Amino acid sequence: MTNDEASRDAADIVSAKWQRVLAYADHKINPATTRAAYAQPRLRELFPVVSHGVLYLNRCTGVPAPADVPVVYRLSGGGFQVVRESDGVNPGEPATLEEAFALVVASLPEGCGPAIVGTADDL
């Protein structure tokens, strides 16, 4: 398989997963969260995973994932907290989902590109 074929396969896998995540019922995740993330073109290239109502974006389609893409958490008092779980860095606490996902984009790891088929070991 060539690099171009692998990139197309990864893009197809990521796109299909986004379509499933965007269609999730609101008891799995707030649809506004997935829409706000998907509105960011750079985040749309990453592999989405939902767990316990939280959207995780990964640079690879398999596990283990590196956990170096920041995650957006809703704060109980309002607003959001953005945290990069790999090192605990908190780039900020924006008021809106749109601001939160813009902050995720601004805090992506260096060299972060579209997700690849594989695991963190393949990055």
Disulfide bonds with the S-S distance in Angstrom:
none
